[in-house]
Amino acid sequence: RAIDAGAVDDYVVKPWDPPEDRLCPVLDDLLDDWTAEHAPRPAGVRLVGHRWDADSHRARHYLARNQVPFAWYDLEVHAEAHRLLEAAGGEACALPLVLLPGGERLCDPSNEELAGRLGLSARTETPFYDVVIVGAGPAGLAAAVYATSEGLTTAVVEREAPGGQAGLSSRIENYLGFPAGVSGGELARRALAQARRFGAVMLTPRDVTHLEVCGPYRVLHDASGERLTARAVVIASGVSYRRLAAAGADRLEGRGLYYGADATEATLCAGEDVAVVGGGNSAGQAALHFSRYARRVHLLVLGDRLTRDMSRYLVDRIERTPGIQVHLETEVVSVEGEGHLTAVTVRRLGGGDREALPVSSTYVFIGAVPCTDWLAGTLEREERGYLLTGPDLVRRTVSDGNGSGRDPSLLETGVPGVFAAGDVRNRSMKRVASAVGEGATAIALIHQYLQRGDQ
């Protein structure tokens, strides 16, 4: 019963001889987890900003998603924040101010600059790899683990942070092997450590701009002009949340209106009313997580019932949580506020009256837009932008290197040697477990492709 209630973090079965195989690895994992979650407040990395400043939110979000421990100093709350800002030049220093361990001060640094200064970005060890994986979500990280463990030189290119959309989940409770659940950030940390242990190279933040086919090689170009050449490519670039089509949304983005939310956001909303927009598992998990801190969570759902897109176990928990108020068949028509968000105006479908909900923050988890614009004209996509693979291309043929043709394999696109895995692929399951399975399957198919010598 304690395990079912989540009161037990792990367990071992006696006898545990030999301990180096059955006891010590479990304790090592638990200690690693504890260290990651209870890291002491660092003396070096400090972030000074304003809660309602969009660039401050961007930097805070980037550090949190990349699991960099930092101390947050809000100019609205902490007196120390003003002292630190004055020491860095006062108003001459644009927010956010980042103070690094060696004493270096960065005023409004870009994510690329932060990554370089904090050692998050690795250099390309070679211009050529067996496999290059675009995207470090569950599918991309699974592909990296299986590729490197089987001897393929592998690079992973990620635009922002490991974990993808799953990395923003406060709790994933239906993933095999984690009976007490696991946060998306923790799952990403474990997978990234595993891939690196086998030798994968992580290149972040890098924004791939286009794919080029050069004979038997596949060349990826990034925004800086650098190129990565590979024998095979896995596209696991995932999806992004659909933009909120409401008046004032663009104006208040980053100032109370956010797309997705990392685990640290909830603590900033203690005692406040917040809104979560969406009816899927990500929205449900976010609502439950925010309910632990916020006074009230308004869950705004376009559908007529939660079970349409949300797992039953989440629906049951939401219904048992008094701090969550569910609004079904409800759309957001506008977001209000001067300087930062103070309310959202909603309307019931079918012409109902409008209602203003006073909230301090709104977190959007609606739909998904595949990150494939950079592949337009190179790979075939369906009308929404998802990549077509395997059976969807059954009437196509790709060269087998011998002048004849073959049907694309299960996860292969219309370009031989280029595979798609995870949410970016048409008709994928949109679940972490299926994304991991597709990432592993893509590597098995790449082995077959390389053995055939296709071009």
C-alpha positions in Angstrom: 0.0 0.0 0.0 2.9 2.4 0.7 4.3 1.8 -2.7 0.9 2.4 -4.4 0.6 5.7 -2.4 4.0 6.8 -3.6 5.5 6.8 0.0 8.2 4.4 -1.0 10.9 5.6 -3.4 12.3 2.2 -4.2 12.7 -1.3 -2.7 15.0 -4.3 -2.8 14.2 -7.9 -2.3 16.2 -9.9 0.3 18.5 -11.7 0.0 20.5 -9.0 -1.8 23.7 -10.9 -2.2 25.9 -10.0 -3.8 25.4 -6.4 -2.6 27.5 -4.9 -5.4 24.9 -6.1 -7.8 21.6 -6.0 -5.9 21.9 -3.4 -3.2 24.6 -0.8 -4.1 23.2 0.2 -7.5 19.8 0.9 -6.0 21.3 3.1 -3.3 23.5 4.8 -5.8 20.5 5.7 -7.9 18.6 7.0 -4.9 21.5 9.1 -3.8 21.9 10.6 -7.3 18.2 11.4 -7.3 18.4 13.1 -3.9 21.4 15.1 -5.0 19.7 16.3 -8.1 16.6 17.4 -6.3 18.2 18.8 -3.1 21.2 20.5 -4.5 22.5 23.2 -2.2 21.9 26.8 -3.2 25.0 27.6 -5.2 27.3 30.3 -4.2 28.2 31.2 -7.8 25.3 31.0 -10.3 22.9 33.7 -9.4 20.1 35.1 -11.6 18.7 38.6 -10.9 15.6 39.6 -12.7 11.9 40.5 -12.5 9.2 37.9 -12.4 7.2 39.7 -15.1 10.2 40.3 -17.4 10.1 38.0 -20.5 13.9 37.7 -20.8 14.2 36.9 -17.1 11.7 34.2 -17.5 13.5 32.9 -20.6 16.8 32.6 -18.7 15.2 31.1 -15.6 13.4 28.6 -17.8 16.6 27.7 -19.7 18.6 27.1 -16.6 15.9 25.0 -15.0 15.3 22.9 -18.0 19.0 22.2 -18.4 19.1 21.4 -14.6 21.6 24.0 -13.7 21.2 24.9 -10.0 20.9 28.6 -9.5 19.7 31.2 -7.0 16.8 33.4 -8.2 16.7 37.0 -7.0 13.5 38.8 -7.8 13.7 42.6 -7.8 10.1 42.8 -6.6 10.8 40.5 -3.6 14.5 40.3 -2.6 16.4 43.3 -1.3 19.6 41.6 -2.2 18.6 41.7 -5.9 18.9 45.5 -5.9 22.4 45.4 -4.4 23.6 42.8 -6.9 22.2 44.9 -9.8 23.7 48.1 -8.5 27.1 46.4 -8.3 26.8 45.3 -11.9 26.0 48.9 -13.1 22.4 49.4 -12.2 20.0 50.4 -14.9 22.9 50.2 -17.5 22.7 46.4 -17.1 19.7 45.0 -19.0 17.8 42.2 -17.2 18.4 39.5 -16.5 21.7 39.7 -14.7 23.6 36.4 -14.4 26.4 36.2 -12.0 28.8 33.2 -12.7 30.9 31.3 -10.2 34.1 33.1 -11.2 32.7 36.5 -10.7 31.8 37.2 -14.4 28.6 39.2 -14.9 26.4 38.7 -17.9 23.7 41.3 -18.8 20.7 39.8 -20.7 22.7 36.9 -22.1 21.3 34.7 -24.9 20.7 31.0 -24.3 23.7 30.3 -26.6 25.9 32.6 -24.4 24.7 31.0 -21.2 25.4 27.5 -22.6 28.9 28.5 -23.6 29.8 30.1 -20.3 28.3 27.3 -18.2 29.8 24.5 -20.2 26.5 23.1 -21.5 27.5 23.1 -25.1 30.0 20.6 -26.4 32.2 21.0 -29.4 31.9 18.8 -32.4 34.5 16.1 -32.0 34.4 15.2 -35.7 32.6 16.6 -38.7 31.4 13.1 -39.6 29.2 10.7 -37.6 27.4 7.4 -38.2 24.2 8.9 -36.9 23.1 12.4 -36.2 19.9 12.7 -34.1 17.9 16.0 -34.3 16.0 16.5 -31.0 16.7 15.3 -27.4 13.3 14.3 -26.3 12.4 10.7 -25.3 12.7 9.5 -28.9 16.0 11.2 -29.6 17.6 10.2 -26.3 16.5 6.6 -26.7 17.9 6.6 -30.2 21.2 8.0 -28.8 21.4 5.3 -26.1 20.8 2.4 -28.5 23.0 3.9 -31.3 26.1 4.5 -29.0 25.7 1.3 -27.1 25.9 -0.6 -30.4 29.0 1.2 -31.5 27.7 3.9 -33.8 29.3 7.3 -33.5 26.5 9.6 -32.5 25.7 13.2 -32.1 22.5 14.7 -30.7 21.5 18.2 -31.8 19.1 20.0 -29.5 17.6 23.5 -29.9 16.9 24.2 -26.2 17.2 21.5 -23.5 17.0 17.7 -23.2 13.6 16.1 -22.5 11.4 17.7 -25.1 7.8 18.4 -24.0 8.0 15.4 -21.7 10.8 17.2 -19.8 8.3 19.8 -18.7 6.0 17.3 -17.1 6.0 17.5 -13.3 5.2 13.8 -13.0 5.0 10.9 -15.4 3.2 8.1 -13.6 2.4 5.6 -16.4 5.9 5.0 -17.7 7.1 1.4 -17.2 9.6 0.8 -14.4 8.7 3.9 -12.2 5.9 2.7 -9.9 6.1 6.0 -7.9 6.3 8.1 -11.0 9.2 10.2 -12.3 9.4 13.9 -13.2 10.0 14.7 -16.9 13.2 16.5 -15.9 14.5 13.5 -13.9 13.7 11.1 -16.7 15.6 13.4 -19.2 18.6 13.6 -16.7 18.8 9.9 -16.4 18.5 9.3 -20.2 21.1 12.0 -21.0 23.6 10.6 -18.5 23.1 7.1 -20.0 23.6 8.4 -23.6 26.7 10.3 -22.6 28.1 7.3 -20.7 28.0 5.3 -23.9 29.7 8.2 -25.8 27.0 10.3 -27.4 27.9 13.9 -28.1 25.3 16.5 -27.1 25.3 19.7 -29.1 23.0 22.3 -27.6 21.7 24.9 -28.1 21.8 24.4 -31.9 19.0 25.2 -34.3 19.2 23.0 -37.4 18.0 25.0 -40.5 18.0 22.5 -43.3 18.9 19.0 -44.5 21.0 18.3 -47.6 21.5 15.0 -49.4 25.0 14.6 -50.8 25.3 11.2 -52.4 25.5 8.6 -49.6 25.8 11.2 -46.9 23.2 13.4 -45.2 24.3 16.9 -44.2 22.7 19.0 -41.5 23.2 22.8 -41.5 22.6 24.9 -38.4 21.9 28.6 -37.9 25.6 29.4 -37.3 26.6 28.0 -40.6 28.2 24.8 -39.3 27.6 21.4 -40.9 27.3 17.9 -39.5 27.7 15.0 -41.9 26.3 11.5 -41.2 25.5 8.2 -42.8 22.0 8.3 -41.3 19.8 10.8 -39.6 17.0 10.4 -37.1 14.5 13.3 -37.0 13.1 13.5 -33.4 12.5 17.2 -33.3 9.1 16.7 -31.7 6.3 19.3 -31.4 5.7 22.6 -29.8 2.5 23.8 -28.1 0.0 25.6 -30.3 -0.2 29.3 -29.8 -3.2 30.7 -27.9 -5.5 32.6 -30.3 -6.7 35.2 -27.9 -6.5 38.9 -27.8 -3.5 40.1 -25.8 -1.7 36.8 -25.9 1.4 38.0 -27.9 1.7 41.1 -25.8 1.7 39.3 -22.5 3.8 36.2 -23.5 6.6 35.8 -20.9 4.8 38.3 -18.6 2.3 35.9 -17.1 1.3 33.9 -20.1 3.5 30.9 -20.8 3.6 27.9 -23.1 4.4 24.8 -21.0 5.9 25.1 -17.5 8.9 23.6 -15.8 8.6 22.3 -12.2 10.1 25.5 -10.7 7.2 27.7 -11.9 4.7 26.5 -9.4 6.6 27.8 -6.3 6.3 31.3 -7.7 2.5 31.0 -7.7 2.2 30.2 -4.0 -1.2 31.5 -2.7 -2.3 32.9 -6.0 -4.9 31.9 -8.6 -3.6 30.5 -11.9 -5.1 29.1 -15.1 -4.0 26.0 -17.0 -5.3 25.8 -20.6 -5.6 22.3 -22.2 -7.3 19.0 -21.8 -4.4 16.5 -22.3 -2.1 14.7 -19.9 0.4 17.5 -19.8 -2.3 20.0 -18.8 -3.6 17.5 -16.2 -0.2 17.0 -14.6 0.4 20.7 -14.6 -2.9 21.4 -12.9 -2.2 18.8 -10.2 1.4 20.2 -9.6 0.2 23.8 -9.4 -2.5 22.8 -7.0 0.1 22.0 -4.4 1.1 25.7 -4.2 -1.6 27.9 -5.8 -4.7 28.9 -4.0 -6.8 27.8 -6.9 -6.2 26.3 -10.3 -8.7 27.0 -13.2 -8.4 24.1 -15.7 -9.8 25.4 -19.0 -10.8 22.6 -21.3 -12.2 23.0 -24.8 -13.8 19.5 -24.9 -17.0 18.4 -23.2 -15.2 15.9 -20.8 -11.8 15.4 -19.4 -11.6 11.7 -20.4 -11.6 12.7 -24.1 -7.8 13.3 -24.2 -6.6 12.7 -20.6 -5.7 9.4 -18.9 -8.2 8.1 -16.4 -5.9 8.1 -13.4 -5.3 11.9 -13.9 -9.0 12.6 -14.3 -9.7 10.7 -11.0 -7.0 12.8 -9.2 -8.2 16.1 -10.5 -11.8 15.3 -9.5 -10.5 14.5 -6.0 -8.5 17.8 -5.7 -10.6 20.6 -4.2 -8.1 23.3 -5.3 -8.8 22.6 -9.1 -11.8 24.1 -10.7 -12.6 22.5 -14.1 -14.2 24.6 -16.8 -15.4 22.3 -19.7 -16.4 23.5 -23.1 -14.6 26.8 -22.4 -12.3 28.9 -24.6 -10.0 31.8 -23.7 -11.0 34.9 -25.7 -8.6 37.4 -24.2 -5.8 37.9 -21.7 -5.8 41.1 -19.7 -3.2 43.2 -17.9 -0.8 46.1 -18.1 2.8 45.1 -17.7 1.8 41.6 -16.7 -1.2 39.3 -16.9 -3.9 39.9 -14.3 -6.9 38.0 -15.7 -8.2 35.8 -18.5 -11.6 36.3 -20.1 -13.3 33.0 -21.0 -16.5 32.0 -22.8 -18.5 28.9 -22.8 -18.9 27.3 -26.3 -22.3 27.8 -27.9 -22.5 31.6 -27.2 -22.3 31.6 -23.4 -21.6 34.8 -21.4 -18.0 35.9 -21.0 -16.4 35.7 -17.6 -13.2 37.3 -16.4 -11.1 35.0 -14.1 -8.6 37.0 -12.0 -5.4 35.0 -12.2 -1.7 35.9 -11.9 -0.4 33.4 -14.5 -1.7 31.3 -17.3 0.0 28.2 -18.6 -0.9 26.9 -22.1 -0.9 23.2 -23.1 -3.0 23.1 -26.2 -2.5 20.9 -29.2 0.8 20.3 -30.9 2.6 21.8 -33.9 5.3 19.6 -35.4 8.7 21.2 -35.6 9.3 20.4 -39.3 9.2 23.8 -41.1 13.0 23.4 -41.7 12.3 20.2 -43.7 9.8 21.8 -46.1 10.7 20.8 -49.6 13.1 18.1 -48.5 10.9 15.5 -46.7 7.2 14.7 -47.4 4.8 15.9 -44.8 1.0 15.7 -44.3 -1.1 18.8 -44.2 -0.4 19.6 -40.5 3.3 19.2 -41.0 3.9 15.7 -39.5 6.5 13.6 -41.3 5.3 10.8 -43.5 7.1 7.5 -43.1 7.0 3.8 -44.0 3.4 2.8 -44.8 2.4 6.4 -45.6 4.9 6.3 -48.4 4.2 2.8 -49.6 3.6 3.9 -53.2 7.0 5.6 -53.2 10.4 3.9 -53.8 13.8 4.8 -52.6 17.1 3.7 -54.1 18.7 0.6 -52.7 22.1 1.6 -54.2 21.9 -1.0 -57.0 19.6 0.9 -59.4 16.5 -0.7 -58.2 13.9 0.5 -55.7 12.4 -0.6 -52.4 9.6 0.6 -50.2 10.7 2.8 -47.2 11.1 0.8 -44.0 8.7 1.4 -41.1 10.1 4.7 -39.8 12.0 5.8 -42.9 11.1 8.9 -44.7 11.1 9.3 -48.5 14.8 10.1 -48.3 16.8 6.9 -47.7 18.7 6.9 -44.5 16.6 9.6 -42.9 14.2 8.3 -40.2 11.6 9.9 -38.0 10.7 8.9 -34.5 8.4 10.2 -31.8 5.8 13.0 -31.9 7.1 14.5 -35.1 6.0 11.4 -37.1 2.6 11.1 -38.6 0.2 8.8 -36.7 2.6 8.4 -33.7 1.1 7.5 -30.3 2.1 10.8 -28.6 3.2 8.9 -25.4 6.6 8.8 -23.8 6.8 5.0 -23.9 6.0 4.8 -27.6 8.5 7.6 -28.4 11.2 5.6 -26.6 10.2 2.5 -28.6 10.4 4.4 -31.9 13.8 5.8 -31.1 15.1 2.3 -30.4 13.4 0.9 -33.5 14.9 3.7 -35.7 18.4 2.5 -34.7 17.6 -1.1 -35.6 16.3 0.0 -39.0 19.5 2.2 -39.4 21.6 -0.9 -38.9 19.7 -2.7 -41.7 20.1 0.4 -43.9 23.8 0.5 -43.3 24.3 -3.2 -43.9 22.5 -3.0 -47.2 24.7 -0.1 -48.3 21.8 2.0 -49.5 22.4 5.4 -51.0 
